[in-house]
Amino acid sequence: MSKKKETVTRVIDGDTFKTASRKHPVRLANVDAPEKGTKAGSAATKTLRQMIQGQKVQVNTVAHDTYGRAVANVKVEGKSVNKVMNQKLKK
């Protein structure tokens, strides 16, 4: 349950990204972005990339999934990335 800031090195898709300090990617908790390879998936990936790529984020891990990824609530500049992505995905 880390609260240190981590630098985002790569956005994989609309709900998953890598940081410089983790072996496995981080998945946004309670965010269900469209699949990679679809038009909506590309838009979701672009949105997340614009929000966090290269930024320092606060990762609060709530679980781990079957792929070893941290499932987390993430904040950038004090704003919930999970909440913003859910709002954008509903549009």
Order of alpha helices (4+ residues) and beta strands (2+ residues): beta-beta-beta-alpha-beta-beta-beta-alpha
